[in-house]
Amino acid sequence: MVIGLALYLATCLVLYTFQHRFIFQGDPLPHDYTFQFNQPFREFTLPTPDGEKLSALFFPAEDSARGLVLYFHGNADNLQRWGNYAKDFTWRHYDVLMIDYRGYGKSTGKPTEDHLYRDAETVWAWAQQQFKSPNTIIYGRSLGAAVASRLAITHPTPVLILETPFDEIASVVYPAVFAPLRGLPARHFFSNTRHLAQVNSRKVIIAGEHDWIVPLACTERLKAQLSPEDQFIVILEGGHHNLREFDEYHQALRQALP
């Protein structure tokens, strides 16, 4: 029993200490890195109020733009990967603006939950000034869903679209097998549950039936925060990384985008 308790406490210590690394898995890039995509784009550097620099990419719509999509990506990699997803929107006549979080890609600084929320406010303000789009859509994927839902509290959008969102970050960091560890003090919350309760915009949630990173049960807990006009879409056989390979995903986007 003593050994079991010692192992439990050691596990708690490791998970608490390295919580940050479990959540933020960005890949830095040299500041002179050249992005490469098979569609036109422009690169920007956004200054933050506290002196950091955010790397941003803008992908123009293939034809006259119907609006602007602010895309907040997942917890890993950088814009060289995530920029490839802009195509899902540009061919539907939407401009796309993406940023790398602090510590990701060319962005300076270190990521924290509060920093990601503040940086989302920075990119919103910058986008409204630069592009003046009357139709700005907020889109968040995985970890970015919590950033997107937090931003939508203070900035109403025609539609908030969340792909593979969790209810709370603890549901992903401490899955069912580690349920006893969920009582540990949290360094980061990323609560879509709390955010969505304060969002008045129309909401569309897209989840995969077989998502092993964000289990469907975690996403389904968000149903309680949805109104009758909102949508909760489950893509059968879909996982965490491959929803765009399914026709149902593109049908959902077509119906969601105004």
Backbone as CSV, one residue per row, in Angstrom:
resi,resn,N_x,N_y,N_z,CA_x,CA_y,CA_z,C_x,C_y,C_z
1,MET,0.828,-1.207,0.000,0.000,0.000,0.000,0.867,1.265,0.000
2,VAL,1.944,1.222,0.764,2.855,2.365,0.826,3.488,2.611,-0.545
3,ILE,3.881,1.513,-1.217,4.483,1.640,-2.545,3.475,2.216,-3.528
4,GLY,2.226,1.722,-3.450,1.179,2.226,-4.336,0.927,3.710,-4.129
5,LEU,0.901,4.135,-2.870,0.696,5.549,-2.570,1.853,6.391,-3.087
6,ALA,3.079,5.855,-2.922,4.256,6.588,-3.395,4.224,6.746,-4.919
7,LEU,3.816,5.687,-5.626,3.717,5.765,-7.078,2.652,6.769,-7.506
8,TYR,1.542,6.764,-6.779,0.461,7.698,-7.091,0.931,9.140,-6.925
9,LEU,1.597,9.407,-5.807,2.074,10.763,-5.541,3.129,11.176,-6.558
10,ALA,3.990,10.227,-6.942,5.023,10.532,-7.939,4.384,10.854,-9.291
11,THR,3.343,10.088,-9.649,2.628,10.339,-10.895,1.967,11.707,-10.871
12,CYS,1.357,12.030,-9.741,0.726,13.346,-9.584,1.742,14.461,-9.782
13,LEU,2.908,14.300,-9.182,3.942,15.322,-9.275,4.417,15.500,-10.710
14,VAL,4.636,14.376,-11.400,5.110,14.444,-12.784,4.074,15.114,-13.678
15,LEU,2.812,14.682,-13.541,1.769,15.237,-14.393,1.543,16.717,-14.127
16,TYR,1.620,17.107,-12.854,1.433,18.527,-12.544,2.601,19.357,-13.072
17,THR,3.811,18.833,-12.869,5.006,19.566,-13.277,5.075,19.740,-14.787
18,PHE,4.713,18.668,-15.512,4.861,18.701,-16.966,3.541,18.936,-17.698
19,GLN,2.527,19.393,-16.963,1.238,19.721,-17.565,1.411,20.633,-18.772
20,HIS,2.287,21.604,-18.605,2.531,22.591,-19.661,3.008,21.913,-20.948
21,ARG,3.895,20.949,-20.806,4.447,20.281,-21.992,3.421,19.376,-22.652
22,PHE,2.523,18.798,-21.864,1.478,17.962,-22.440,0.554,18.791,-23.325
23,ILE,0.318,20.027,-22.910,-0.658,20.869,-23.594,-0.046,21.588,-24.789
24,PHE,1.084,22.243,-24.595,1.687,23.079,-25.639,2.828,22.321,-26.315
25,GLN,2.606,21.914,-27.562,3.583,21.102,-28.289,3.948,21.746,-29.628
26,GLY,4.180,23.043,-29.569,4.516,23.764,-30.789,5.932,23.510,-31.261
27,ASP,6.122,23.586,-32.570,7.453,23.462,-33.175,7.931,24.849,-33.586
28,PRO,9.025,25.340,-32.991,9.563,26.653,-33.385,10.146,26.600,-34.796
29,LEU,10.179,27.758,-35.439,10.797,27.909,-36.752,11.758,29.088,-36.702
30,PRO,12.856,29.043,-37.474,13.741,30.217,-37.538,12.983,31.396,-38.136
31,HIS,13.316,32.601,-37.715,12.555,33.768,-38.148,12.691,34.025,-39.646
32,ASP,13.709,33.443,-40.296,13.857,33.623,-41.738,13.301,32.432,-42.533
33,TYR,12.530,31.575,-41.862,11.935,30.421,-42.542,10.984,30.901,-43.639
34,THR,10.987,30.200,-44.771,10.110,30.541,-45.888,8.963,29.537,-45.959
35,PHE,7.758,30.000,-45.719,6.581,29.129,-45.821,6.322,28.765,-47.278
36,GLN,5.792,27.571,-47.483,5.474,27.107,-48.825,4.093,26.455,-48.822
37,PHE,3.214,26.953,-49.691,1.866,26.404,-49.836,1.488,26.410,-51.317
38,ASN,0.488,25.613,-51.633,0.062,25.536,-53.038,-1.086,26.495,-53.326
39,GLN,-1.134,27.584,-52.590,-2.117,28.636,-52.835,-1.511,29.966,-52.402
40,PRO,-2.017,31.081,-52.911,-1.461,32.384,-52.548,-1.621,32.672,-51.053
41,PHE,-0.669,33.400,-50.497,-0.762,33.799,-49.095,0.151,34.996,-48.868
42,ARG,-0.119,35.669,-47.761,0.739,36.770,-47.320,1.117,36.541,-45.868
43,GLU,2.330,36.923,-45.540,2.827,36.719,-44.181,2.893,38.055,-43.448
44,PHE,2.475,38.041,-42.183,2.490,39.240,-41.360,3.110,38.922,-40.001
45,THR,3.575,39.958,-39.336,4.019,39.850,-37.952,3.190,40.827,-37.127
46,LEU,2.493,40.290,-36.124,1.599,41.104,-35.309,2.255,41.395,-33.969
47,PRO,2.424,42.665,-33.600,2.969,42.990,-32.278,1.892,42.844,-31.210
48,THR,2.261,42.361,-30.046,1.322,42.250,-28.933,1.552,43.409,-27.963
49,PRO,0.557,43.741,-27.146,0.728,44.843,-26.187,1.882,44.652,-25.216
50,ASP,2.267,43.388,-24.960,3.359,43.151,-24.010,4.696,42.890,-24.696
51,GLY,4.808,43.254,-25.971,6.104,43.249,-26.630,6.499,41.986,-27.365
52,GLU,5.602,40.999,-27.498,5.920,39.800,-28.268,5.521,39.999,-29.728
53,LYS,5.894,39.050,-30.578,5.567,39.114,-31.998,4.898,37.811,-32.420
54,LEU,3.734,37.940,-33.039,2.975,36.772,-33.472,3.103,36.597,-34.976
55,SER,3.433,35.382,-35.391,3.498,35.049,-36.808,2.082,34.793,-37.317
56,ALA,1.745,35.412,-38.451,0.397,35.283,-39.003,0.465,35.053,-40.505
57,LEU,-0.482,34.281,-41.011,-0.609,34.044,-42.446,-2.021,34.411,-42.883
58,PHE,-2.108,35.079,-44.020,-3.395,35.449,-44.603,-3.536,34.766,-45.955
59,PHE,-4.633,34.022,-46.130,-4.914,33.329,-47.383,-6.152,33.967,-48.011
60,PRO,-6.016,34.613,-49.156,-7.178,35.263,-49.773,-8.125,34.250,-50.413
61,ALA,-9.388,34.604,-50.424,-10.389,33.761,-51.079,-10.085,33.639,-52.564
62,GLU,-10.499,32.520,-53.156,-10.223,32.297,-54.572,-10.977,33.277,-55.466
63,ASP,-12.114,33.753,-54.996,-12.887,34.746,-55.726,-13.242,35.845,-54.742
64,SER,-14.180,36.701,-55.082,-14.562,37.777,-54.167,-14.969,37.191,-52.822
65,ALA,-14.413,37.742,-51.750,-14.581,37.168,-50.415,-15.975,37.431,-49.862
66,ARG,-16.544,36.380,-49.268,-17.836,36.515,-48.580,-17.629,36.855,-47.108
67,GLY,-16.404,36.723,-46.635,-16.112,36.999,-45.238,-14.706,36.569,-44.894
68,LEU,-14.382,36.661,-43.613,-13.053,36.311,-43.105,-13.194,35.252,-42.035
69,VAL,-12.387,34.198,-42.117,-12.338,33.159,-41.094,-11.089,33.360,-40.252
70,LEU,-11.272,33.595,-38.951,-10.151,33.578,-38.012,-10.004,32.149,-37.520
71,TYR,-8.882,31.519,-37.855,-8.676,30.089,-37.595,-7.654,29.926,-36.472
72,PHE,-8.085,29.267,-35.383,-7.194,28.998,-34.252,-6.896,27.498,-34.226
73,HIS,-5.629,27.166,-34.416,-5.261,25.767,-34.641,-5.045,24.977,-33.355
74,GLY,-4.702,23.701,-33.532,-4.513,22.794,-32.409,-3.220,23.028,-31.650
75,ASN,-2.899,22.102,-30.750,-1.830,22.345,-29.776,-0.435,21.982,-30.275
76,ALA,-0.320,21.431,-31.481,0.987,20.956,-31.950,1.405,21.650,-33.247
77,ASP,2.688,21.483,-33.586,3.247,21.913,-34.867,3.270,23.444,-35.016
78,ASN,3.044,23.934,-36.223,3.099,25.376,-36.498,2.345,25.652,-37.796
79,LEU,2.410,26.881,-38.257,1.614,27.286,-39.422,2.006,26.580,-40.718
80,GLN,3.208,26.027,-40.792,3.550,25.297,-42.013,2.611,24.113,-42.209
81,ARG,2.196,23.500,-41.122,1.194,22.430,-41.215,-0.212,22.999,-41.354
82,TRP,-0.554,23.910,-40.471,-1.947,24.347,-40.382,-2.382,25.198,-41.563
83,GLY,-1.436,25.853,-42.220,-1.810,26.655,-43.377,-2.443,25.848,-44.490
84,ASN,-2.158,24.563,-44.542,-2.739,23.713,-45.589,-4.248,23.556,-45.441
85,TYR,-4.770,23.860,-44.256,-6.208,23.712,-44.026,-6.994,24.930,-44.516
86,ALA,-6.304,25.991,-44.874,-6.998,27.187,-45.345,-7.793,26.911,-46.619
87,LYS,-7.347,25.938,-47.398,-8.009,25.618,-48.664,-9.475,25.263,-48.464
88,ASP,-9.811,24.685,-47.316,-11.196,24.297,-47.051,-12.128,25.503,-47.030
89,PHE,-11.558,26.688,-46.837,-12.370,27.899,-46.749,-12.183,28.825,-47.950
90,THR,-10.958,28.900,-48.476,-10.711,29.842,-49.572,-11.497,29.474,-50.823
91,TRP,-11.660,28.180,-51.091,-12.422,27.823,-52.282,-13.912,28.033,-52.076
92,ARG,-14.287,28.233,-50.811,-15.683,28.595,-50.505,-15.840,30.115,-50.412
93,HIS,-14.856,30.835,-50.905,-14.910,32.299,-51.003,-14.785,32.990,-49.650
94,TYR,-13.953,32.434,-48.794,-13.656,33.079,-47.513,-12.153,33.302,-47.397
95,ASP,-11.775,34.529,-47.010,-10.401,34.781,-46.619,-10.136,34.051,-45.305
96,VAL,-8.861,33.708,-45.074,-8.491,33.003,-43.844,-7.288,33.687,-43.216
97,LEU,-7.370,33.937,-41.914,-6.247,34.489,-41.156,-5.918,33.539,-40.021
98,MET,-4.655,33.104,-39.947,-4.192,32.192,-38.910,-3.007,32.803,-38.176
99,ILE,-2.878,32.495,-36.899,-1.670,32.876,-36.164,-1.046,31.638,-35.540
100,ASP,0.249,31.724,-35.293,0.917,30.753,-34.436,0.922,31.317,-33.021
101,TYR,0.578,30.490,-32.058,0.608,30.920,-30.669,2.049,31.198,-30.245
102,ARG,2.208,31.869,-29.143,3.548,32.156,-28.622,4.341,30.852,-28.458
103,GLY,5.570,30.888,-28.900,6.410,29.701,-28.808,6.213,28.722,-29.943
104,TYR,5.278,29.005,-30.833,5.010,28.156,-31.999,5.555,28.868,-33.247
105,GLY,6.157,28.087,-34.152,6.628,28.678,-35.394,7.567,29.839,-35.157
106,LYS,7.282,30.961,-35.796,8.127,32.152,-35.667,7.685,33.071,-34.528
107,SER,6.596,32.741,-33.858,6.089,33.611,-32.796,7.012,33.571,-31.581
108,THR,7.222,34.715,-30.984,8.092,34.798,-29.808,7.274,34.568,-28.534
109,GLY,7.979,34.437,-27.420,7.314,34.302,-26.136,7.020,32.864,-25.764
110,LYS,6.340,32.695,-24.636,5.975,31.376,-24.126,4.469,31.280,-23.989
111,PRO,3.889,30.149,-24.407,2.433,30.038,-24.350,1.923,29.745,-22.941
112,THR,0.848,30.394,-22.575,0.057,30.059,-21.394,-1.401,30.237,-21.801
113,GLU,-2.301,29.754,-20.996,-3.715,29.914,-21.324,-4.082,31.389,-21.477
114,ASP,-3.672,32.194,-20.525,-4.004,33.617,-20.577,-3.381,34.296,-21.782
115,HIS,-2.139,33.931,-22.109,-1.485,34.532,-23.271,-2.241,34.201,-24.558
116,LEU,-2.711,32.955,-24.694,-3.440,32.585,-25.908,-4.724,33.394,-26.042
117,TYR,-5.407,33.610,-24.935,-6.630,34.415,-24.985,-6.319,35.863,-25.363
118,ARG,-5.254,36.406,-24.779,-4.895,37.789,-25.093,-4.442,37.930,-26.551
119,ASP,-3.729,36.932,-27.039,-3.271,36.985,-28.427,-4.443,36.889,-29.402
120,ALA,-5.477,36.132,-29.019,-6.677,36.063,-29.860,-7.338,37.432,-29.954
121,GLU,-7.355,38.154,-28.846,-7.898,39.520,-28.868,-7.051,40.414,-29.764
122,THR,-5.738,40.216,-29.722,-4.840,41.016,-30.558,-5.105,40.783,-32.034
123,VAL,-5.247,39.515,-32.435,-5.446,39.228,-33.854,-6.832,39.673,-34.295
124,TRP,-7.830,39.603,-33.421,-9.162,40.094,-33.772,-9.099,41.597,-34.081
125,ALA,-8.501,42.357,-33.160,-8.419,43.809,-33.343,-7.635,44.163,-34.606
126,TRP,-6.532,43.456,-34.829,-5.703,43.709,-36.013,-6.478,43.395,-37.284
127,ALA,-7.208,42.278,-37.287,-7.962,41.879,-38.476,-9.062,42.886,-38.797
128,GLN,-9.740,43.373,-37.770,-10.810,44.339,-38.008,-10.259,45.636,-38.584
129,GLN,-9.059,45.991,-38.182,-8.440,47.213,-38.684,-7.901,47.035,-40.098
130,GLN,-7.284,45.879,-40.355,-6.638,45.647,-41.640,-7.615,45.276,-42.754
131,PHE,-8.593,44.432,-42.441,-9.449,43.871,-43.482,-10.880,44.397,-43.446
132,LYS,-11.297,44.898,-42.272,-12.615,45.516,-42.131,-13.729,44.635,-42.687
133,SER,-13.629,43.338,-42.438,-14.657,42.422,-42.927,-15.901,42.515,-42.047
134,PRO,-17.072,42.724,-42.647,-18.301,42.774,-41.845,-18.794,41.389,-41.445
135,ASN,-18.118,40.359,-41.937,-18.577,38.982,-41.729,-17.387,38.138,-41.277
136,THR,-17.015,38.253,-39.997,-15.852,37.539,-39.466,-16.311,36.307,-38.709
137,ILE,-15.873,35.149,-39.191,-16.218,33.860,-38.591,-15.080,33.427,-37.676
138,ILE,-15.403,32.900,-36.515,-14.380,32.387,-35.590,-14.408,30.861,-35.641
139,TYR,-13.241,30.274,-35.916,-13.117,28.819,-36.062,-12.006,28.333,-35.146
140,GLY,-12.283,27.293,-34.368,-11.266,26.734,-33.490,-11.200,25.231,-33.604
141,ARG,-9.975,24.724,-33.619,-9.786,23.276,-33.728,-9.055,22.753,-32.494
142,SER,-9.604,21.737,-31.849,-8.997,21.082,-30.698,-8.667,22.109,-29.610
143,LEU,-7.395,22.283,-29.252,-7.053,23.300,-28.258,-7.529,24.680,-28.705
144,GLY,-7.429,24.947,-29.995,-7.870,26.231,-30.523,-9.353,26.481,-30.351
145,ALA,-10.133,25.423,-30.118,-11.564,25.607,-29.884,-11.801,26.415,-28.614
146,ALA,-10.991,26.165,-27.592,-11.147,26.915,-26.343,-10.741,28.369,-26.533
147,VAL,-9.733,28.610,-27.371,-9.328,29.983,-27.678,-10.445,30.678,-28.455
148,ALA,-11.011,29.966,-29.428,-12.077,30.536,-30.251,-13.331,30.817,-29.428
149,SER,-13.718,29.878,-28.585,-14.942,30.073,-27.797,-14.776,31.198,-26.787
150,ARG,-13.562,31.356,-26.262,-13.305,32.472,-25.340,-13.407,33.812,-26.075
151,LEU,-12.870,33.876,-27.293,-12.928,35.108,-28.072,-14.368,35.470,-28.432
152,ALA,-15.180,34.460,-28.714,-16.562,34.702,-29.136,-17.429,35.260,-28.011
153,ILE,-16.964,35.184,-26.771,-17.719,35.775,-25.662,-17.795,37.288,-25.831
154,THR,-16.675,37.886,-26.182,-16.598,39.348,-26.263,-16.774,39.877,-27.685
155,HIS,-16.714,38.988,-28.680,-16.845,39.430,-30.072,-17.860,38.544,-30.792
156,PRO,-19.110,38.952,-30.817,-20.138,38.162,-31.509,-19.763,37.920,-32.960
157,THR,-20.054,36.733,-33.429,-19.718,36.321,-34.778,-20.956,35.666,-35.395
158,PRO,-21.117,35.730,-36.719,-22.272,35.061,-37.333,-22.362,33.587,-36.951
159,VAL,-21.202,32.944,-36.803,-21.192,31.542,-36.368,-19.833,31.217,-35.750
160,LEU,-19.866,30.496,-34.660,-18.663,29.964,-34.018,-18.589,28.484,-34.362
161,ILE,-17.525,28.084,-35.051,-17.374,26.687,-35.476,-16.232,26.060,-34.696
162,LEU,-16.526,24.962,-34.020,-15.526,24.267,-33.214,-15.357,22.848,-33.733
163,GLU,-14.131,22.505,-34.090,-13.812,21.168,-34.582,-13.092,20.384,-33.489
164,THR,-13.591,19.231,-33.168,-13.052,18.326,-32.140,-12.745,19.052,-30.827
165,PRO,-13.690,19.814,-30.281,-13.429,20.488,-29.004,-13.618,19.534,-27.824
166,PHE,-12.913,19.782,-26.732,-13.140,19.061,-25.478,-13.975,19.941,-24.570
167,ASP,-14.489,19.366,-23.494,-15.222,20.177,-22.522,-14.243,20.960,-21.646
168,GLU,-13.281,20.258,-21.066,-12.220,20.857,-20.249,-10.902,20.194,-20.645
169,ILE,-9.809,20.926,-20.541,-8.517,20.349,-20.922,-8.165,19.148,-20.049
170,ALA,-8.655,19.113,-18.812,-8.363,17.987,-17.931,-8.913,16.678,-18.483
171,SER,-9.970,16.741,-19.289,-10.538,15.526,-19.879,-9.588,14.891,-20.871
172,VAL,-8.663,15.691,-21.399,-7.697,15.186,-22.376,-6.364,14.861,-21.702
173,VAL,-5.925,15.756,-20.812,-4.663,15.526,-20.101,-4.791,14.339,-19.155
174,TYR,-5.952,14.228,-18.481,-6.210,13.125,-17.552,-7.405,12.326,-18.059
175,PRO,-7.208,11.452,-19.028,-8.329,10.668,-19.549,-8.876,9.718,-18.490
176,ALA,-9.857,8.914,-18.885,-10.582,8.081,-17.916,-9.661,7.208,-17.073
177,VAL,-8.580,6.702,-17.676,-7.696,5.813,-16.931,-7.005,6.541,-15.788
178,PHE,-6.888,7.869,-15.902,-6.278,8.668,-14.840,-7.311,9.497,-14.083
179,ALA,-8.550,9.028,-14.070,-9.630,9.794,-13.436,-9.295,10.244,-12.014
180,PRO,-8.646,9.415,-11.177,-8.327,9.871,-9.821,-7.397,11.083,-9.777
181,LEU,-6.700,11.368,-10.893,-5.762,12.489,-10.917,-6.440,13.812,-11.239
182,ARG,-7.729,13.777,-11.581,-8.397,15.004,-12.011,-8.586,15.993,-10.872
183,GLY,-8.326,15.549,-9.664,-8.426,16.467,-8.538,-7.166,17.283,-8.319
184,LEU,-6.154,17.041,-9.139,-4.908,17.788,-9.008,-5.128,19.271,-9.286
185,PRO,-4.368,20.149,-8.654,-4.464,21.578,-8.977,-4.157,21.793,-10.453
186,ALA,-4.974,22.577,-11.121,-4.812,22.811,-12.560,-4.006,24.073,-12.807
187,ARG,-3.095,23.992,-13.751,-2.345,25.172,-14.177,-3.024,25.818,-15.383
188,HIS,-3.800,25.028,-16.121,-4.528,25.514,-17.285,-5.905,24.856,-17.280
189,PHE,-6.927,25.606,-17.692,-8.296,25.086,-17.669,-8.855,24.893,-19.079
190,PHE,-8.719,25.903,-19.941,-9.256,25.831,-21.302,-10.660,25.227,-21.299
191,SER,-11.583,25.913,-20.684,-12.924,25.379,-20.478,-13.907,25.839,-21.556
192,ASN,-14.175,24.969,-22.520,-15.222,25.266,-23.486,-16.585,25.284,-22.812
193,THR,-16.750,24.477,-21.783,-18.018,24.457,-21.059,-18.336,25.843,-20.508
194,ARG,-17.377,26.434,-19.843,-17.574,27.753,-19.256,-17.736,28.826,-20.327
195,HIS,-16.943,28.741,-21.379,-17.002,29.753,-22.428,-18.329,29.720,-23.177
196,LEU,-18.737,28.532,-23.615,-19.932,28.436,-24.453,-21.188,28.886,-23.717
197,ALA,-21.175,28.767,-22.409,-22.319,29.238,-21.631,-22.505,30.745,-21.761
198,GLN,-21.442,31.454,-22.205,-21.497,32.920,-22.306,-21.504,33.407,-23.752
199,VAL,-21.507,32.482,-24.708,-21.490,32.852,-26.120,-22.914,32.942,-26.652
200,ASN,-23.240,34.075,-27.261,-24.583,34.270,-27.804,-24.672,33.981,-29.298
201,SER,-23.541,33.790,-29.946,-23.531,33.515,-31.380,-24.021,32.097,-31.663
202,ARG,-24.411,31.860,-32.919,-24.761,30.503,-33.316,-23.518,29.626,-33.232
203,LYS,-23.697,28.394,-32.773,-22.571,27.498,-32.552,-22.734,26.232,-33.393
204,VAL,-21.630,25.791,-33.972,-21.591,24.536,-34.715,-20.405,23.733,-34.198
205,ILE,-20.668,22.530,-33.714,-19.620,21.646,-33.207,-19.519,20.444,-34.129
206,ILE,-18.294,20.143,-34.551,-18.033,18.990,-35.427,-17.068,18.057,-34.713
207,ALA,-17.469,16.809,-34.551,-16.662,15.832,-33.814,-16.556,14.532,-34.597
208,GLY,-15.517,13.747,-34.268,-15.330,12.444,-34.892,-15.793,11.324,-33.981
209,GLU,-16.429,10.351,-34.562,-16.947,9.224,-33.776,-15.836,8.470,-33.063
210,HIS,-14.689,8.323,-33.723,-13.597,7.520,-33.172,-12.379,8.382,-32.847
211,ASP,-12.595,9.539,-32.288,-11.507,10.433,-31.894,-10.872,9.884,-30.613
212,TRP,-9.602,9.484,-30.694,-8.944,8.905,-29.515,-8.166,9.954,-28.732
213,ILE,-8.020,11.159,-29.282,-7.351,12.237,-28.554,-8.353,13.023,-27.724
214,VAL,-9.442,13.424,-28.352,-10.561,14.049,-27.627,-11.747,13.106,-27.763
215,PRO,-11.929,12.196,-26.808,-13.012,11.220,-26.915,-14.359,11.896,-27.119
216,LEU,-15.193,11.277,-27.922,-16.498,11.844,-28.240,-17.288,12.177,-26.979
217,ALA,-17.137,11.375,-25.933,-17.864,11.633,-24.693,-17.517,12.999,-24.111
218,CYS,-16.258,13.424,-24.273,-15.849,14.751,-23.784,-16.560,15.853,-24.557
219,THR,-16.642,15.682,-25.869,-17.298,16.685,-26.699,-18.796,16.708,-26.454
220,GLU,-19.392,15.538,-26.246,-20.841,15.472,-26.055,-21.305,16.212,-24.804
221,ARG,-20.407,16.402,-23.848,-20.790,17.150,-22.651,-21.098,18.609,-22.969
222,LEU,-20.657,19.069,-24.122,-20.913,20.451,-24.518,-22.329,20.651,-25.049
223,LYS,-23.046,19.576,-25.289,-24.407,19.700,-25.806,-25.283,20.532,-24.879
224,ALA,-24.982,20.464,-23.596,-25.785,21.209,-22.624,-25.671,22.719,-22.825
225,GLN,-24.632,23.157,-23.529,-24.423,24.589,-23.743,-24.985,25.060,-25.086
226,LEU,-25.635,24.194,-25.819,-26.146,24.538,-27.136,-27.624,24.899,-27.090
227,SER,-28.017,25.773,-27.993,-29.411,26.179,-28.146,-30.028,25.400,-29.303
228,PRO,-31.353,25.444,-29.440,-32.004,24.684,-30.518,-31.502,25.031,-31.913
229,GLU,-31.065,26.281,-32.128,-30.603,26.670,-33.461,-29.152,26.258,-33.722
230,ASP,-28.456,25.771,-32.697,-27.077,25.327,-32.860,-27.035,23.916,-33.443
231,GLN,-25.827,23.477,-33.838,-25.667,22.151,-34.427,-24.553,21.375,-33.737
232,PHE,-24.794,20.087,-33.574,-23.784,19.159,-33.054,-23.693,18.032,-34.067
233,ILE,-22.563,17.959,-34.763,-22.408,17.027,-35.876,-21.331,16.004,-35.544
234,VAL,-21.675,14.742,-35.622,-20.720,13.648,-35.407,-20.460,12.967,-36.742
235,ILE,-19.202,12.900,-37.135,-18.822,12.257,-38.390,-18.467,10.804,-38.110
236,LEU,-19.300,9.906,-38.607,-19.097,8.486,-38.382,-17.750,8.039,-38.953
237,GLU,-17.046,7.241,-38.172,-15.719,6.729,-38.531,-14.639,7.805,-38.483
238,GLY,-14.987,9.032,-38.203,-14.006,10.104,-38.161,-13.152,10.054,-36.909
239,GLY,-11.905,10.522,-37.029,-10.991,10.567,-35.899,-10.704,12.012,-35.506
240,HIS,-9.497,12.248,-35.010,-9.134,13.599,-34.576,-8.454,14.394,-35.687
241,HIS,-7.721,13.695,-36.546,-6.904,14.395,-37.542,-7.461,14.317,-38.965
242,ASN,-8.529,13.589,-39.180,-8.910,13.292,-40.570,-10.322,13.712,-40.959
243,LEU,-10.955,14.585,-40.216,-12.359,14.913,-40.511,-12.524,15.526,-41.896
244,ARG,-11.539,16.276,-42.347,-11.661,16.923,-43.656,-11.614,15.921,-44.810
245,GLU,-11.303,14.667,-44.511,-11.311,13.636,-45.547,-12.714,13.087,-45.798
246,PHE,-13.681,13.510,-44.987,-15.049,13.006,-45.100,-15.951,14.052,-45.759
247,ASP,-16.825,13.598,-46.624,-17.782,14.502,-47.270,-18.660,15.192,-46.237
248,GLU,-18.951,14.496,-45.142,-19.836,15.066,-44.114,-19.228,16.336,-43.496
249,TYR,-17.908,16.364,-43.407,-17.246,17.568,-42.873,-17.486,18.760,-43.796
250,HIS,-17.317,18.553,-45.074,-17.487,19.642,-46.029,-18.952,20.052,-46.160
251,GLN,-19.848,19.102,-46.001,-21.272,19.442,-45.964,-21.578,20.312,-44.750
252,ALA,-20.957,19.979,-43.624,-21.167,20.760,-42.402,-20.659,22.184,-42.586
253,LEU,-19.479,22.341,-43.206,-18.961,23.681,-43.456,-19.869,24.467,-44.387
254,ARG,-20.342,23.803,-45.437,-21.199,24.477,-46.401,-22.472,24.996,-45.721
255,GLN,-23.014,24.217,-44.810,-24.237,24.626,-44.122,-23.962,25.675,-43.049
256,ALA,-22.768,25.614,-42.449,-22.465,26.508,-41.318,-22.067,27.903,-41.779
257,LEU,-21.286,27.989,-42.863,-20.776,29.289,-43.294,-21.893,30.119,-43.909
258,PRO,-22.096,31.330,-43.450,-23.183,32.162,-43.972,-22.897,32.682,-45.382
